Amino acid sequence: MNLWLAVFLGGGAGSVMRYAISHLFQRIEVKGAFPWATLCANTLATAFLAWLILRFEIHAQGKEQWRALLAIGFCGGFSTLSTFSYENFQLLREGLVGYAALNILISVGAGILLFHLFARSA
């Protein structure tokens, strides 16, 4: 499979997964100012990316198509820096500085922690 096609297909699948998580959080009626759906999607995408990168470096040399499909495409489509940025902007605009700071700290901290945890287990 062509690497460009792999990124394209993975990105589409990741975007659909991101959309599904947003709908899940709406369906279970998680409301309020805190952006739970984005935090969940970004954390899951980061955990999956950490696992993929650490496993692919060890166990899957020469599997560029899988890396393009899953790590670049899927995780790139699944995670969302643009929504994360917009939601923090909205929180700040609404005067919810604490929620914005908490969201930034949890999101960035969890991402780094996940990579650390997966690196230790590799």
C-alpha positions in Angstrom: 0.0 0.0 0.0 1.2 3.5 -0.8 2.2 5.5 2.3 0.0 8.5 1.3 -3.0 6.2 1.0 -2.1 4.6 4.4 -2.1 8.0 6.0 -5.3 9.0 4.3 -7.2 5.8 5.4 -5.8 5.9 8.9 -6.7 9.6 9.3 -10.3 8.9 8.2 -10.6 6.1 10.7 -9.2 8.2 13.5 -11.5 11.1 12.6 -14.5 8.8 12.8 -13.3 7.5 16.1 -13.0 11.1 17.4 -16.5 11.9 16.2 -17.8 8.7 17.9 -16.3 9.7 21.2 -17.9 13.2 21.0 -21.3 11.5 20.4 -20.8 9.1 23.2 -20.2 11.9 25.7 -23.2 13.7 24.4 -25.3 10.6 24.6 -24.3 9.8 28.2 -25.1 13.5 28.8 -21.7 14.5 30.2 -22.3 18.2 30.3 -20.6 21.2 31.8 -17.8 23.5 30.9 -15.0 20.9 31.0 -14.2 19.4 27.6 -14.3 15.7 28.6 -14.7 14.3 25.1 -11.5 16.0 23.8 -9.5 15.0 26.8 -10.6 11.4 26.4 -9.9 11.3 22.7 -6.5 13.0 23.0 -5.5 10.7 26.0 -6.6 7.6 24.1 -4.8 8.7 20.9 -1.6 9.5 22.9 -1.7 6.1 24.7 -2.1 4.3 21.4 0.6 6.3 19.8 3.0 5.7 22.7 2.3 2.0 22.5 2.7 2.0 18.7 5.9 3.9 18.6 7.6 2.0 21.4 6.4 -1.4 19.9 7.2 -0.5 16.3 10.8 0.6 17.2 11.4 -2.8 18.9 9.2 -5.3 17.0 8.3 -4.0 13.6 11.3 -2.5 11.8 10.5 -2.2 8.1 6.7 -1.8 8.6 6.5 1.8 7.3 3.0 1.2 5.9 1.6 0.2 9.3 3.3 3.1 11.0 1.9 5.5 8.3 -1.6 4.0 8.7 -1.7 3.8 12.5 0.7 6.2 14.1 0.5 9.1 11.6 -2.9 8.6 10.1 -5.1 7.1 12.8 -3.6 8.9 15.8 -3.3 12.2 13.9 -7.0 12.0 12.9 -8.1 10.8 16.4 -6.3 13.4 18.4 -7.1 17.0 18.0 -4.9 19.9 19.0 -7.2 22.4 17.2 -10.2 21.4 19.2 -8.1 21.4 22.4 -6.9 24.9 21.6 -10.4 26.2 20.8 -12.0 24.7 23.9 -9.3 26.3 26.1 -9.8 29.6 24.3 -13.6 29.3 25.1 -12.9 28.4 28.7 -10.7 31.5 29.1 -13.1 33.7 27.3 -15.9 32.6 29.7 -13.6 33.4 32.7 -13.1 29.7 33.6 -9.4 30.1 34.0 -9.1 27.2 36.5 -10.8 24.8 34.1 -8.5 25.9 31.2 -5.4 25.5 33.4 -6.6 22.1 34.6 -7.4 20.9 31.1 -4.0 22.0 29.8 -2.1 20.4 32.8 -4.1 17.1 32.6 -3.8 16.8 28.9 -0.1 17.5 28.6 0.8 15.8 31.8 -1.2 12.6 30.9 0.4 12.5 27.5 4.0 12.7 28.8 3.1 10.2 31.6 1.7 7.7 29.1 4.8 7.8 27.0 6.9 7.3 30.2 4.8 4.4 31.3 4.9 2.7 28.0 8.7 3.3 27.7 9.2 1.6 31.0 7.3 -1.4 30.0 9.1 -1.8 26.6 
